[in-house]
Amino acid sequence: MAKKKVGDILSVSSLVFMIINVIFFYMKRGPDFDIYFGIALFSILSIIGIIFAVVSLVLSKKHIFSWISLITNVLVLVFAFLLQLAMGIGEP
């Protein structure tokens, strides 16, 4: 497979990781949900998405999807960090 095609596939799959994060966030909210599991899942999926986006930036010539997927996954990671920070401040 050509490098360009692999880069395109990785950039789209990186966007899929971000979409999975958003769907999971809206499906599993409520008082009976373990927030630390959610934070860990958001972090792991967004780090995998960031890795895919960086590799797709290196391999692909279509940089718009790669940049969009990189930015959205970084935003999800920042959201997970802020959620972890809020949980740390809120607990005694």
C-alpha positions as CSV (number, residue, x, y, z in Angstrom):
1,M,0.0,0.0,0.0
2,A,1.3,3.5,-0.8
3,K,2.3,5.8,2.0
4,K,-0.3,8.4,0.9
5,K,-3.1,5.9,1.2
6,V,-2.0,4.7,4.6
7,G,-1.8,8.3,5.8
8,D,-5.3,9.0,4.6
9,I,-6.6,5.9,6.4
10,L,-4.8,6.9,9.6
11,S,-6.2,10.4,9.5
12,V,-9.8,9.1,9.1
13,S,-9.3,6.5,11.8
14,S,-8.0,9.3,14.1
15,L,-11.2,11.2,13.6
16,V,-13.1,8.0,14.4
17,F,-11.4,7.8,17.8
18,M,-12.6,11.4,18.5
19,I,-16.1,10.5,17.5
20,I,-16.0,7.4,19.8
21,N,-15.0,9.7,22.7
22,V,-17.9,12.1,22.0
23,I,-20.4,9.2,21.7
24,F,-19.1,7.6,24.9
25,F,-19.4,10.9,26.7
26,Y,-23.0,11.4,25.9
27,M,-24.0,7.7,26.5
28,K,-22.3,7.2,29.8
29,R,-23.1,10.2,31.9
30,G,-25.0,10.3,35.1
31,P,-24.5,9.8,38.8
32,D,-23.9,6.1,38.7
33,F,-20.9,6.3,36.3
34,D,-17.3,5.8,37.4
35,I,-15.7,9.1,36.3
36,Y,-12.2,7.9,36.7
37,F,-12.9,5.1,34.2
38,G,-14.2,7.7,31.8
39,I,-11.2,9.9,32.2
40,A,-8.8,7.0,31.6
41,L,-10.8,6.0,28.5
42,F,-10.9,9.6,27.1
43,S,-7.1,9.9,27.7
44,I,-6.2,6.5,26.1
45,L,-8.4,7.0,23.0
46,S,-7.2,10.5,22.4
47,I,-3.5,9.6,22.8
48,I,-4.0,6.8,20.2
49,G,-5.8,9.3,18.0
50,I,-2.9,11.8,18.4
51,I,-0.4,9.1,17.5
52,F,-2.4,8.2,14.4
53,A,-2.8,11.9,13.4
54,V,1.0,12.5,13.7
55,V,1.8,9.4,11.6
56,S,-0.7,10.5,9.0
57,L,0.8,14.0,8.9
58,V,4.2,12.4,8.1
59,L,2.8,10.0,5.5
60,S,0.0,11.9,3.8
61,K,-0.1,14.8,1.5
62,K,-3.6,15.8,2.5
63,H,-2.9,17.7,5.6
64,I,-6.3,19.2,6.3
65,F,-7.8,15.9,7.7
66,S,-4.7,15.2,9.6
67,W,-4.6,18.6,11.2
68,I,-8.3,18.5,12.1
69,S,-8.0,15.1,13.7
70,L,-4.9,16.2,15.6
71,I,-6.6,19.3,16.9
72,T,-9.8,17.5,17.9
73,N,-7.9,14.7,19.7
74,V,-5.8,17.3,21.6
75,L,-9.0,19.1,22.6
76,V,-10.4,15.8,24.0
77,L,-7.1,15.2,25.9
78,V,-7.3,18.7,27.4
79,F,-10.9,18.1,28.4
80,A,-9.9,14.8,30.1
81,F,-7.1,16.7,31.9
82,L,-9.4,19.4,33.1
83,L,-11.9,16.8,34.3
84,Q,-9.2,15.0,36.2
85,L,-8.1,18.4,37.7
86,A,-11.7,19.2,38.8
87,M,-12.1,15.8,40.4
88,G,-8.8,16.2,42.3
89,I,-9.8,19.7,43.5
90,G,-13.3,18.6,44.5
91,E,-12.4,15.6,46.7
92,P,-11.4,16.1,50.3
